[in-house]
Amino acid sequence: MNQRFVDFFKRYDFSFIGSMSAIFLVGILNLYSATHSQSSEGLDLLYKSQLIWFTISVTVAIIISFLNPKTFERFSYFAYVLTLFLVFLVMLMGKSGMGAQRWLVLGPIRMQPSEFMKMGLVLALSRFFTRVNPERELGFKELILPGIIVMIPSIMVILQPDLGTGMLLLFIFCMMIFYKRLRWRTIATLGIIAMVSGVLMYNFGLREYQRKRILTFVDPYQDAKGSGYNAIQSEIAIGSGRLFGKGFKNSSQASLNYLPENHTDFVFAIFNEEHGFFGSVFLIILYLVFFMRLIWLASSVQRFYDSVLVVGIMSIFFWHAFINMAMVSGLLPIVGIPLPLMSYGGSSMLTFGVGVGMATSISNTRNFFN
């Protein structure tokens, strides 16, 4: 019995859950630091709620890790339809907050279906691309159906309005089709479509406050007390951290509440202020270790479905991390994209947990299911 237990631990891949836990540990300490002085607003209890969601997410990840990856393929389209239905329910009966209708409330549970939609989309695209010859480069015609698969939820999410998440679904799609391989003519066609769509979206599809975000990205000081306020305060937080930071629980931007949403969209700015350049490099290295492990897994599995699914999972984590860090650093316009395992949020935490569980399951396949 003891030998079987030892053999199990030798074969089980703990790297993904371990990376998830390491990043979360940094995140929960940062969340506590960002909210501990704001008891009057009830924010000081958010870290306890985040601990509960992490426990649930890790439990889900462990359970999923023991499933055969063929199960994911079998239920891929079902997961897509289910998450799409939840996003549709938001349009009918969703609760509004902060100017957007993004949440479903079921008793004490408050969830954001657009977060789950990311994983549903990855599963559906993975199964679709598996049905196409993996060795064949995709032409424009082959992208019409998967394009419809991604455009339906993207448009629905953008209408909530949640432009950041809607665009992120498109970025996930782009990374997956590039992994599948495209013809050069297809790449050029998509580039032209993207440029034309961007111009049309800016002039006719964006709301006034969304256009202001783009303009203030170029020069936030033209509206320093309005649409450019968050960007300016974020840059102040990052700059004041310098090399080694001000120290744990010493963020003036958080304690004085100069930087709004410092527990969600701007947690990286607070982390920079308290731990400086070297602390941020350490956090980025943790993400890079996780990304490199996913890249290794995608290149080492035998089934094409498993490979493209891992790439999809990595794209979810990568685009969240890249966009959030670039956003708070002033390199991209501000959009509501959380930093994986660092930002407060139960729905996003659960989504990341599902992704980690799937990656672990695929890695374990070589030992447990062959």
N, C-alpha and C positions, 0 to 999 in steps of 0.2 A: 504493500500500500504506500509506504513512504517512498519507495523507488519510483512508483508511478507518479506520485505527486512531484517529485524532483524532475522527472522527465517532462511533465506537463509544463513546468516553469521554464525549462530549457527551450521548449518549442514555442511557447506563447510569445508573441511579439508585443512587448510592453512599451516600445519606443514612442508610439503615437499617443497613447494615453499618458505616458510619462511627460512628453512634450506639452501636451494639453494642460497637465497639472502644474508644470513649471511656470508656464505663461500665466495661468490663472492665479498662482500664488503671488506673482508680481502684481497682477491686476487687482486682487482683493486688498492687498496692502495699500495700493495706490487709491482704490475706491474709499477705503476707510480714512485715509489721509485727506482726501478731497472733501469728505462730507462730515468729518467728526465735529467740526466747529459750527455746524448749521442745524443744531437741534431744534431751533425754533421753527424750521421749515419741515421737520420730520425726515430730513435727508440722512441723518446720522444712523438710521436703521436700515438703509439700503444695502449695506454690506452683508447684513444678516440674511436678507432676502436673496442676495446674490449667492451666498453660501448654500442656501437651500436649492437654488436652481442648478448650481454646479454639481451638488450631490445627485440630483435627479439626472442630470446630463451624463455624468460618469457612469451611473447605474445603467442608463439606456445604452451607452457606448459599450459597456462590458457585455450586456445581453446580446446586442447586435453582433459583437465580435465572434460569438459562437455559432452564428448562422452561416450556412453555406452561401457564398456569393451568387450562386444560381438562383437563390430566392429573390435577390434584388432584381435580377433580370426578369424574372417571372412577373413581378409586381410593379415593374417600372412605369408602365402606362397607367396603371391603377393609381399609383402615388401621384402622378402628374394630374390626373383628372380630379382626385380628391383635393389636392392643394389648390387647383384652379377653382374648384367649387367653393372653397373657403374664402378665396380672394373675391369671388363673385358675391358671397354673402356679406362681405364688408361693404360692398356698394349698396346693398339693400338694407342692412340693419346694423352696420358698423357704428361704433362710438367715435365721436369726434374729439380731438384734443390738439391744441396748438395749431389750429387752422387746417387740420387734415383729418380725414376719416379713414383710419388705418387699423383699428382694433376691433376685435370681437370680444365681448364680455359674457362669460358663462358662469354666473354666480361669482365666486371669489377669484376665478381665473380670468386673466386678461391676456390675450394673445394677439400677435401680429402675423396674420397668415402670409403676408408677403415674404417673411423670413423663411417660412417652410416652402414657399414656392421655388426658392433657389434650388433646394435639393430635389424637388419634384421635377424641375426642368432638367437638371443634370441627369437624373435617372432616365427620363424619356429620351433625351438626345443620345445617351449612351446606347440604349437599345436600338434606336433608329439607325445610328451609324454602324452598329454591328451587323445590321441586315444588308448594308451596302458593302460591296467588296472592299476590304481594308486596304488592298494594294492599289486601288484605283483612286486617282486624284478626282476631287469633286469639281464638277462644272456648275455653272450658275443654275441650270435646271434642277440639279440634284439638291440645291439649297432652298428651293421654293417651299417644300413641305416642312423641313426643320425651321425655316424662317417663319412660317405660320405658327409653328409650335411655340416659338419664343416671342413673337409679336403680340399674340393674344394676351398673355399675362403682363407683358411689358406695358401695353397700352392701358390695361385695367389698373395697374399699379400707379402709372403716371397720372391717371385721372383722380387718384385719391385726394390730393396730389402727393406723390412721392417720387420726384424726378430722379433722385439719387439711386433708389433701389431699382426703378425701371431701367435706368441706364446700366446698372450693374448686371442685370439679367442679360442685356445685350453684350456686355464685355465677356461674361461667362461663355456665351454662345460663340463669340469670336475666337476665344482661346481654344475651345473644343474643335471648331472647324479647321483652325490652323494646324492643330495636332493631327486631325484626320488627313490633312494635306489638300491644298487647293491648286488649281491651275492658275498660271500667271494672269491669264485673261480674266479669270474670275476675281482675282485679287484687285485688278485694276477697276473692274466693274463695281465691286463693292466699295472701293475708295471713292469713286465718283458719286455713287448713291449716298454714301455717308456725308460727303461735303454738301450735296444738294439738300439732303434731309436736315443737316445741321442748320443751314441758312433758313429753311422753311420753318423749322422748329423754333428758332430764335425769334423770327418775325411774327409768327402766327400761333405757335403752340405753347409758348411760355407765358406764365402770368407775370405781372409787373414786378413783383418782389423777386421772382426768379431771374428776370433780366437784370435787375439791380445787383444781384449777387455776382453776376458775370462782370458787370461794369466795375463794381467795387473790388473785384479780384485784381483788375488792372491797376486801380488806384483807390484803395480803401479809405484814404484820407479825404476824398471828395465828399464823403458822407460819414464822417468819423463818429457821429453820435447816433447814426441810424443803421443802414445796411452794412456799413463797414466796421461797426463796433466790435463784433465778435472776432473778425480777422485781426484787428489791431491788438485787442487784448490777448489773443492767442500768441501773436508774435512777441508781445511784451513778456509773456510768461516764459516762452522758449528762450528768448534772449537773456532774461535775467538769471536763468539757470547756469549760464556759462559752462565751465568745464566739469565741475563737481556738484553743482546744484546747491540749493539752500538747506537741504536736509529734510528728513521725513517729518511730515506734518507742519512744514514751514512755508507752504505756498501762500503768498499774500493774495494771489489772484483767486484762490479757492476760499480762503478764510474770510476775505472781505467781499466775496461774491462778485468780483469784477468780471469774471468770465462765466457767462451763462452756460448751462448744460455741461458743467465740468465733470459730471459723473457719467456722461454718455458720449457725445460727439467729441468732446475736447479733453478726454482723459490723458491723451498723449502729451498735450501741452502742459498739464499739471505735472505729469511724470518728468518732463523735461525740466520744469522749474525746480523741482525738488532734488533731482538726481543728475542734472546737467548732461553734457555731451557724452561722457563715458557711460552714464547710466542708460542713455538712449541707445548707444552702440550695443550694450549688453542685451537690451530687449530685442533689438533688431537681429542680433545673432541667434537668439532663441527662436525667432520666427524663421530665420534662414535654415537652421537645423531641421525644423519641421518641414519646410518646403523641400529641402534637399532629400529628406527621407521619402517624401511623396514622389519626387522625381525618380528616385531609385526604384521605388515600388512599381511605378508605371512602366519602367523599362525592363523589369525583371519577371513580370507575370507572363503566363503563356496565353491566356484567353484575351482576345482583343477587347471584349466588353469590360473586363476588369481593368484593363489599361486605360481605356477612355474614361471610365467612371472615376478612376483615381485622378486623372487630369482634371475632370470636372470638379471634384472635391477640392483639389489644390487651387483651382481658379477662384472658387468661393472665398477661401481663406486669403489668397494672394491679393485679389482686388479689394477686399475689405481693408487689409492692412495697408496696401499701397495708397489707396485713395484717402483713407483717414489720415495717414501720416503726412501726405502731400497737402491735404486740405488745411490742417492745422498749422503747417509750416509756411503757408502762403504760396504754394506751388500750384494749387488747383482751387477753383471756386468752392465755397463752402456748401456741402450737401450733407444730408443726414445719414451718413454711413458709419456704423459703429466699428471700433477696433476689436478684432476677435479676441474673446476671453478676457478683455480688459474693460470694455464699456459695460455699463449696467444694462441688463435686459434679459428676461427669461426666454423669450422666443428665439433670439439669436443664439443664446447659450445652448439651448436644446438643439438647434440646427447644427451647430458646430459639434456637439456631442454625437449626433447621428452620423455626421461625416467621419469623425474619428473612429467610431465603431465600425463603419463600413471599411475604412482603410485597414484597420486591424484585422477584420475578417478576411479580407483579400490576402493580406500578408500571411495569416495563419493557414490559408488554404493549402499552401505547399506542404504543411506538416500534418494537418488534421484530416483533410478530405481526399488526399491523393492515395 
